[in-house]
Amino acid sequence: MGKNMKVVFALTLVFFCAAFSVSAFAASDVELEEANIEPANIESLQRGARNFMNYCSGCHSARYVRFKTIGKYLELSEEQLIDNLMFNAEKTFETMDVSMRVGDAKRWFGTVPPDLSLMARSKGADYIFTFLKSFYLDADSPTGVDNSVLPGTSMPHVLWELQGFQRAILSEHTETSEGGEEITTVHFDGFEPVTAGSMAVVTTGSMAGGDYDFDDFVRDTTNFLVYIAEPIRSDRRKLGTWVIGYLLIFLLLTWMLKKQIWKDVK
């Protein structure tokens, strides 16, 4: 295969990959909401850690992060860690493991709940934020609910007491193909509340000020999951700032030295 043919083949492959990605994205009926998290907000992360341990840690582990690491960044003392977060661990250097046995998980849910250490890096903050808000009643589901972001999920609606229950609003659209065949598709149009939860379901768009509503709860939880996916993110960015600053100063000194050495060369 000649060089030109290799280039044409590579460009064609890139084109089809890009076209497939766009078409797959466009085929989704659910538009992800912006999480608008604040990774540097320590109070939000503390609330998110509380939410995770109270509502998620019974089924989901986070084996790639240690309690000691969380306590250091979230400005929690060892006593606060033990009293408020370490429900299934004895030492602060232990990871956030789950106490539920694998056999029980498979029998109850049909699959083992995934570890959430890297979920935010895999799916993104917007995905997690929207997923936690998108459970709806479904009589055909073993858990009584389904999720518009992940249809067929085996996860129950663990936040139902806070959010309440909602039903999905669906609409059918019929189109005629080029061959004259009618094709009916079902589109997701939104949710309709059925029963109210203990938290108001309104969007404040911020984690500070006003009443603490369900969106704030989910946003804090998402913020914490983003943090544990990369606990050194803040330190890495600070170090990166110093490195870039050093390189800029070194570049300036190098340029000045070059001007000095070559000043007499015409």
C-alpha positions, 0 to 999 in steps of 0.5 A: 500500500502506497503512502498516499493510500495509507493517508486516505485510509487513515482519514476515511477511518477517522471520518467514519469514527467521528460520524458514528460518535456523532450519530450515537450521541444524537440518538440519545433522547436524554440530555444531560444536565450540567452538574455545576459542581465546585471541586474546591468547595470543602463544605460541599465535599464534606456534605458529599462524603456524608451523602455517599456513606449514608446512601451509597456505601451500603452497596458501592465501594470506593476501593481506590481511596483511603479514609485518611486521604479524604480526611486530609483534604476535607479538613476532617480530624481522625475523630470526625472521620471515625464518628461520621464516615467510617461505618465499615472500617476500623483504621483510617488507612483502610479503603472505602470497601463495602460490607455486602457480600458478592453472592448477596449482591448477585442474588438481590440485584442480578449483578454486583454494584460497581466500584465508584472510585473512578466512575466520575472519570469514566462517565463524567459529572453531568452523567452522574448528576442527571442519573441520580435525578432520573429514576421513574416508576416502572411496574415492569422493573424488578425494583419498581423503577427504571432510569431514563439515563441508563434504561434497564438499570438494576439499581433501586431508587435509594433516594426516593425518600428525599426526591419522592417518586415521579413518572416518565412522560413519553410520546410516540412519533410515527414516521414513514420510511422511504419504502412506505413502512411506518416506524413508531418511536417512543421519545422521553419528554420529561418527568411528572411528580407522583409523590413528594419527598422530604426535600424540595425538588427545585434547581437552585444552580448553586451550592451556597445560600437558600434552602438545601434542596434535592439538586443541592444534595445530588450536586454535593454527592456528584462533587464528592465522586469527582473528588475521589476519582482524582484526590490529587487533582488540586495538588496536581493543578497547584504543582502545574501552575508552579511548573508553568511559571518556572518554564516561562521564567526559564524561557525569558532568561534563555531569550535574554541570554540568546540576545546577549550572546548573539548581539554582535552577530550580524 
